[in-house]
Amino acid sequence: MKFIHIADVHLGAAPDSGKAYSEIRPKELWDTLEQVIDVCEREKTDLLLIAGDLFHRQPLLRELKEVNYMFSRLTHTKVVLIAGNHDYIRRDSYYRTFQWNQNVYPLFGEEMEYIEFPELQTAVYGFSYYTKEISKARYDEVYACHMQPFEILLAHGGDEKHIPIHREKLESTGFDYIALGHIHKTEEIPETVKKQQILYAGALEPVDKNDTGIHGYIEGEINVQGVRTRKVACAKREYVPLTVTVDEMQTSGSLKAVLKKMVEEKGVENLYKIVLTGYRDADITFDTSHMDSYGNMIEILDKTRPLYDFAHLAEENGQNLLGEYIRMFQGCPENSTEYKALCAGVEAILTNMH
Ligand SMILES: [Mn+2]
């Protein structure tokens, strides 16, 4: 039995609005889902498992029709999904009444239910969110009923307000595979075969600047030997954290050129979170509002410190406040709070003196 596990597609989200790429970003989320569906069709995947938050908010009727059309193109694959905390089954949710194509099996109950696929010797279990938050550890009480040789659980949550998950409890539930959703972060997963696997797919596409790393889906196969899984990257963009160390030769202009080159090397399609560190020339301040050459820098955090020659400054200002101030901090280590106070104070005094 071959499956593909995705989660947190967040259709309808518009990440980083106001940036150069943000207008096409909502469409990209749909395109990537379509790509996954193409893979299912090409590889004759038996089950497409969607572990919650297919939508970022309550789905519109036309969005459900579009998604259903995409699913209906699958000639072999069956689709099983649950609703997560973002697309929870609200009283007026279109999820309640929508007529899905016959190959789509929503597990939209508030209590645990399962669907059996005897031809695949597989049963898939799950329940959906009816509220935005569920603080009860509901997965602590679930178990496989052994209706079929292979049993899968779709589960969504893993933080305090969204069904806290205790891994050791999940391990004793008897499921062969637990397809998790909700945590967007992805981890490198080496290809493995185990009797049981419990995995987060991570967001299909990164939708928040904290969703760093390579995103995609999990491809798996279950047979009598166990569960084989492998992570497949397919997201169009990646949030890349970058730390750039400056030196006293750097000016705003030269730093902008350095950043531009780094972005070109790591991909102009990616999104960057930049931290500047190191010592800059004490006369220079970096104008970070004009450094985003490609419009893909989500944030630039300037943590650089001015490079003062404190000994020289103290000597030159033997008799005044500046000299006295510097001598007060004599010998403090460079990463201490005192050192920070020294730098900030010197900067303030110098600004006042000029
Ligand atoms: Mn979620």
Residues whose N, C-alpha, C, O or C-beta is under 5 A from the ligand:
A	BS01	MN	D53 G84 N85 H86 H182
